Amino acid sequence: MNELSETRRLRADAPLPDADRLAAPRARLTAALRQETHRGRAALPRRRMILAGAATAGALAVTAGIVAALREDSPRAPAANRPRVLSAGASADALELAAATVEKHDGTEPGPKQWVYEKSTVFVQGKPQSSQEWTRWDGTGQANLPGIPPAGDISDFDPDKLQVWYGPNQEEKWKQEGYDDRSQRQFYRFLATLPSDPDRMMKRIREEHAIGSINGETRAQRDWREIDVLYRSVLIPPKVQAGLFRALAKIPGARVTTGVKDPLGRAAIGVSVNYAETTPSGWQGKQEIFFDPESYAYLGETRNDGEMVSARAAWGVVNKPGAHP
């Protein structure tokens, strides 16, 4: 299925981002890139500014993409289709544009009996391996394809048969017994309580110790790990999505790259940091998170210079296990 179409379908009733709200970050990004282009004219002459992703007729479209530079005399593909690392200022403006866009998305919570669907792909020695998972919103059901082999005799196990589990509601038990486990619903509602200010939001997330502290890790390294984990949640409240983009803009060294491909070859923008030395958590080299260049939906990530690669191939909300959006 087309994941961008799915995002639009799930949010069909959501208002489009307000043009006035997006105008300021878009204008800053345009100006920043125009300055970068002007500074680079000695090496790349005769450059002009174009809008990548959304056509305009004297005015910027509401769902405009990232501004990019194009050589007028270049017979090759537009610059928007080739990787370009933005400066710190332009990266911050690009992330603000993403934040201003996603915070206007629909934040309707699924019903308790609905299921959150995700098809994910991981690359093992360069080869893709895909799996599908359905999780009931209230935490009383789980389904997998391929199934997970049981302990003991697996002679009758069929990995191609949908494996479905139902059980009692564990939310209150987890809460009373102090477990960190949360259903999809509990986690979504926790995120919904977070302040929209990125500094206060990240402080509250760190206080939850969702991923645990590591001795010697800097706050910036910890925040990157927290954000990386949070983006793996299929559903995130819009204001939190916006806060995460703004928090990324505050991480020293974080840069936006336009014109890239995600692990599945889809058009994307990347947000990355580079660790010259191994961090206390064991991360080294380039860490990159990919987003759709129009909807800013999470698409996947690479870690440690591509040592670990994963992608979200499809996702959505359905009414029963085994169903597809």
Phi, psi and omega per residue, in radians:
M1 nan 2.851 3.112
N2 -1.561 1.964 -3.050
E3 -1.155 -0.529 3.118
L4 -1.224 -0.654 3.082
S5 -1.102 -0.665 3.121
E6 -1.109 -0.763 3.118
T7 -1.030 -0.770 -3.132
R8 -1.165 -0.639 -3.137
R9 -1.157 -0.766 -3.139
L10 -1.087 -0.469 -3.055
R11 -1.973 0.468 -3.033
A12 -1.084 -0.535 -3.115
D13 -1.561 -0.034 -3.086
A14 -1.386 2.440 3.083
P15 -1.170 2.529 3.061
L16 -1.184 2.685 3.117
P17 -0.960 2.374 -3.134
D18 -1.128 2.262 -3.063
A19 -1.045 -0.692 3.134
D20 -1.137 -0.648 -3.123
R21 -1.155 -0.622 -3.101
L22 -1.502 -0.270 -3.028
A23 -1.079 -0.761 -3.068
A24 -1.121 -0.926 3.129
P25 -1.124 -0.590 3.128
R26 -1.170 -0.701 3.135
A27 -1.138 -0.702 3.118
R28 -1.128 -0.723 3.134
L29 -1.135 -0.737 3.116
T30 -1.067 -0.793 -3.130
A31 -1.122 -0.726 -3.125
A32 -1.100 -0.750 -3.130
L33 -1.259 -0.537 3.084
R34 -1.139 -0.693 3.094
Q35 -1.126 -0.750 3.121
E36 -1.080 -0.718 3.137
T37 -1.128 -0.717 3.131
H38 -1.087 -0.718 -3.132
R39 -1.172 -0.472 -3.072
G40 -1.693 0.201 -3.058
R41 -1.157 -0.471 3.139
A42 -1.101 -0.625 -3.133
A43 -1.562 -0.579 -3.113
L44 -2.228 1.466 -3.053
P45 -1.255 2.877 3.040
R46 0.939 0.926 3.085
R47 -1.771 2.544 3.063
R48 -2.340 2.836 -3.090
M49 -1.645 2.363 3.041
I50 -2.283 2.877 3.082
L51 -1.768 2.143 -3.123
A52 -1.627 2.219 2.982
G53 1.879 -0.677 -3.092
A54 -2.298 2.222 3.134
A55 -1.272 2.580 3.119
T56 -2.301 2.753 3.086
A57 -2.343 1.275 -3.134
G58 1.503 -0.190 3.135
A59 -2.522 2.674 -3.134
L60 -1.334 2.396 3.093
A61 -1.212 2.706 -3.106
V62 -1.092 -0.667 -3.104
T63 -1.744 0.670 -3.062
A64 -1.062 2.623 3.123
G65 -1.637 -2.678 -3.091
I66 -1.506 2.425 3.090
V67 -1.324 2.416 -3.131
A68 -2.437 2.887 -3.130
A69 -1.784 2.590 -3.127
L70 -2.406 2.339 3.030
R71 -1.347 2.172 -3.102
E72 -1.089 -0.557 -3.069
D73 -1.676 0.212 -3.102
S74 -1.526 2.191 3.109
P75 -1.445 -0.091 -3.072
R76 -1.474 -3.074 -3.137
A77 -1.077 2.713 3.111
P78 -1.001 2.689 -3.134
A79 -1.049 -0.471 3.138
A80 -1.069 -0.381 -3.130
N81 -1.637 0.061 3.097
R82 -2.103 2.519 -3.096
P83 -1.018 2.415 3.062
R84 -2.527 2.063 3.133
V85 -1.452 2.170 -3.133
L86 -1.463 2.737 3.071
S87 -1.199 3.018 3.139
A88 -1.047 -0.770 -3.130
G89 -1.157 -0.799 3.134
A90 -1.164 -0.594 3.093
S91 -1.114 -0.770 3.128
A92 -1.078 -0.705 3.137
D93 -1.210 -0.644 3.092
A94 -1.122 -0.691 3.127
L95 -1.242 -0.555 3.061
E96 -1.190 -0.664 3.076
L97 -1.091 -0.729 3.088
A98 -1.078 -0.774 -3.136
A99 -1.089 -0.786 -3.130
A100 -1.134 -0.456 3.119
T101 -1.374 -0.887 -3.023
V102 -1.254 -0.454 -3.112
E103 -1.242 -0.147 3.067
K104 -1.646 -0.038 -3.131
H105 -1.230 2.852 3.124
D106 -1.249 2.319 3.136
G107 -1.985 0.491 -3.122
T108 -1.150 2.262 -3.134
E109 -1.426 2.422 3.089
P110 -1.095 2.825 3.062
G111 -1.300 2.781 -3.047
P112 -1.053 -0.495 -3.109
K113 -1.672 0.048 3.098
Q114 -1.448 2.863 -3.076
W115 -2.115 2.430 3.053
V116 -1.625 2.162 -3.090
Y117 -1.847 2.433 3.052
E118 -2.543 2.283 2.984
K119 -1.914 2.089 -3.093
S120 -2.087 2.682 3.135
T121 -2.280 2.248 3.024
V122 -2.047 2.663 -3.116
F123 -1.919 2.059 3.136
V124 -1.912 1.986 -3.058
Q125 0.911 0.699 3.078
G126 1.485 -0.129 -3.104
K127 -1.768 2.272 -3.110
P128 -1.303 2.422 3.039
Q129 -2.274 2.068 -3.056
S130 -1.860 2.608 3.062
S131 -2.527 2.721 3.130
Q132 -2.124 2.496 -3.118
E133 -2.438 2.388 3.055
W134 -2.096 2.277 3.140
T135 -2.214 2.130 3.133
R136 -1.189 2.437 -2.983
W137 -1.043 -0.610 -3.117
D138 -1.557 0.101 3.064
G139 1.460 0.162 -3.084
T140 -1.704 0.105 -3.133
G141 -2.678 2.618 3.113
Q142 -2.577 2.477 3.098
A143 -2.463 2.542 -3.101
N144 -2.406 2.580 3.022
L145 -2.609 2.056 -0.045
P146 -1.149 2.786 -3.124
G147 -1.256 2.898 3.131
I148 -1.715 2.154 -3.096
P149 -1.029 2.384 3.107
P150 -1.354 2.917 3.050
A151 -1.272 2.573 3.107
G152 1.578 -2.496 -3.064
D153 -1.189 2.165 3.132
I154 -2.101 0.395 -3.107
S155 -1.117 -0.529 -3.140
D156 -1.719 0.107 -3.079
F157 -1.316 2.276 3.120
D158 -2.031 1.842 -3.095
P159 -1.139 -0.341 -3.115
D160 -1.550 0.023 3.104
K161 -1.688 2.312 -3.139
L162 -1.029 2.201 -3.134
Q163 -1.786 2.084 -3.070
V164 -2.128 2.352 3.102
W165 -2.162 2.362 3.027
Y166 -2.158 2.580 3.134
G167 -2.760 3.135 3.141
P168 -1.242 2.784 3.079
N169 -1.161 2.117 -3.067
Q170 -1.754 -0.026 -2.998
E171 -1.029 -0.876 -3.106
E172 -1.181 -0.661 3.131
K173 -1.097 -0.809 3.129
W174 -1.042 -0.746 -3.110
K175 -1.135 -0.812 -3.095
Q176 -1.159 -0.628 -3.085
E177 -1.586 0.047 3.043
G178 1.310 0.368 3.127
Y179 -1.307 2.664 3.063
D180 -1.389 -0.269 -3.109
D181 -1.044 2.425 3.090
R182 -2.415 2.514 2.996
S183 -1.266 2.944 3.070
Q184 -0.957 -0.742 -3.118
R185 -1.109 -0.817 -3.137
Q186 -1.071 -0.745 -3.100
F187 -1.174 -0.722 3.117
Y188 -1.070 -0.754 -3.119
R189 -1.215 -0.575 3.033
F190 -1.107 -0.826 3.130
L191 -1.034 -0.627 -3.114
A192 -1.141 -0.343 3.137
T193 -1.484 -0.161 -3.067
L194 -1.241 2.507 3.073
P195 -1.160 2.634 -3.101
S196 -1.351 -0.415 3.100
D197 -1.110 2.213 -3.033
P198 -1.082 -0.638 3.138
D199 -1.163 -0.817 3.129
R200 -1.174 -0.639 -3.141
M201 -1.108 -0.830 -3.120
M202 -1.175 -0.600 3.090
K203 -1.077 -0.769 3.125
R204 -1.145 -0.691 3.128
I205 -1.122 -0.752 3.113
R206 -1.087 -0.645 -3.137
E207 -1.138 -0.429 3.134
E208 -1.322 -0.334 3.139
H209 0.949 0.716 -3.103
A210 -1.083 -0.615 -3.117
I211 -1.990 -0.008 3.075
G212 1.436 2.568 3.117
S213 -1.488 2.624 3.091
I214 -2.203 2.184 -3.118
N215 -1.007 2.324 3.096
G216 1.557 -0.151 -3.128
E217 -1.353 2.366 3.097
T218 -1.335 2.869 3.116
R219 -1.103 -0.672 3.136
A220 -1.117 -0.720 3.113
Q221 -1.152 -0.713 3.115
R222 -1.120 -0.769 -3.129
D223 -1.099 -0.680 3.113
W224 -1.097 -0.757 3.123
R225 -1.101 -0.739 3.125
E226 -1.057 -0.831 -3.111
I227 -1.124 -0.725 3.123
D228 -1.004 -0.765 -3.139
V229 -1.218 -0.752 -3.103
L230 -1.069 -0.640 -3.121
Y231 -1.188 -0.226 3.084
R232 -1.367 -0.164 3.034
S233 -1.248 2.302 -3.084
V234 -1.159 -0.740 -3.127
L235 -2.023 2.205 3.113
I236 -2.301 2.310 3.108
P237 -0.967 2.452 -3.076
P238 -0.931 -0.719 -3.107
K239 -1.158 -0.512 3.102
V240 -1.314 -0.693 3.034
Q241 -0.970 -0.793 3.134
A242 -1.090 -0.754 3.133
G243 -1.101 -0.617 3.131
L244 -1.177 -0.694 3.085
F245 -1.105 -0.720 3.137
R246 -1.213 -0.561 3.082
A247 -1.203 -0.663 3.082
L248 -1.044 -0.661 -3.126
A249 -1.127 -0.366 -3.107
K250 -1.602 -0.124 -3.133
I251 -1.394 2.112 -3.132
P252 -0.973 2.296 3.097
G253 1.511 -0.128 3.123
A254 -1.213 2.329 -3.118
R255 -2.338 2.587 3.051
V256 -1.709 2.363 3.042
T257 -2.075 2.193 3.111
T258 -1.679 2.866 3.063
G259 1.209 0.493 -3.140
V260 -1.796 3.021 3.043
K261 -2.007 2.496 3.073
D262 -1.406 3.091 -3.079
P263 -1.024 -0.354 3.121
L264 -1.716 0.142 3.094
G265 1.473 0.197 3.129
R266 -1.489 2.598 3.078
A267 -1.022 2.396 -3.058
A268 -2.717 2.940 2.844
I269 -2.003 2.593 3.141
G270 -2.023 2.550 2.998
V271 -2.100 2.174 -3.004
S272 -2.415 2.765 2.928
V273 -2.274 2.749 3.117
N274 -2.198 2.261 3.103
Y275 -1.923 1.897 -3.128
A276 -1.129 -0.564 3.111
E277 -2.106 2.733 -3.127
T278 -1.113 2.262 3.125
T279 -1.366 2.874 3.101
P280 -0.997 -0.397 3.120
S281 -1.522 -0.032 3.096
G282 1.609 0.196 3.138
W283 -1.630 2.423 3.122
Q284 -2.591 2.600 3.130
G285 1.430 -2.652 -3.041
K286 -1.499 2.290 3.039
Q287 -2.059 2.192 -3.048
E288 -2.390 2.378 3.071
I289 -1.978 2.356 -3.069
F290 -1.888 2.478 3.121
F291 -2.332 2.655 3.036
D292 -1.122 2.345 -3.050
P293 -1.264 -0.137 3.112
E294 -1.962 -0.893 -3.114
S295 -1.521 -0.327 -3.086
Y296 1.134 0.434 3.038
A297 -1.249 2.558 3.118
Y298 -1.176 2.323 -3.121
L299 -2.018 -0.466 -3.117
G300 2.769 -2.951 -3.093
E301 -2.763 2.798 2.929
T302 -2.237 2.559 -3.107
R303 -2.305 2.582 3.078
N304 0.917 1.012 3.113
D305 1.000 0.631 3.084
G306 1.536 0.126 3.119
E307 -1.110 -0.655 3.075
M308 -2.098 2.226 -3.085
V309 -2.330 2.285 3.103
S310 -2.560 2.748 -3.131
A311 -2.566 2.638 3.012
R312 -1.715 1.862 -3.037
A313 -1.363 -0.622 -3.129
A314 -2.797 2.768 -3.127
W315 -2.869 2.915 3.113
G316 2.802 -3.053 3.112
V317 -2.026 2.246 -3.117
V318 -2.248 3.032 -3.060
N319 -1.742 -0.134 3.116
K320 -2.755 2.739 3.110
P321 -1.156 2.490 -3.107
G322 1.629 -0.303 3.127
A323 -1.398 2.705 3.111
H324 -2.099 2.528 3.121
P325 -1.098 nan nan
